[in-house]
Amino acid sequence: MKRVDLIRQIEDNGCVFVRHGPRHDWYLNPRTGVHQPVPRHREINDHLARHILSMLKD
């Protein structure tokens, strides 16, 4: 999955950008309080993308 598509889905779920890390960007779901790192690769493995989305879901 392309990173821009993953970020779009994350933000559509109501999550917000928190900070830049050395190799990842951190996103937060304000309703659940869950933080999740998102790697800065152009392509993200589909399995990892599904995991990130499931963790940031309501």
C-alpha positions, 0 to 999 in steps of 0.5 A: 500500500502506498504511504499516502493512501494509508495516511489518508485512511488514517486521517479519514478515521479521525486520527491526528498527526502527533509528531515526527520520530527518527524513522516514523511519524506518530498518529493518535486516535483522540477518541481511544487515546491509542498512538501508533507509529507509521513508517516513512517508506513509500510502500508499506507492507499490506499486512503492516498497513492493516495492523496500523489501521486496526489499532487506530480504529474506534 
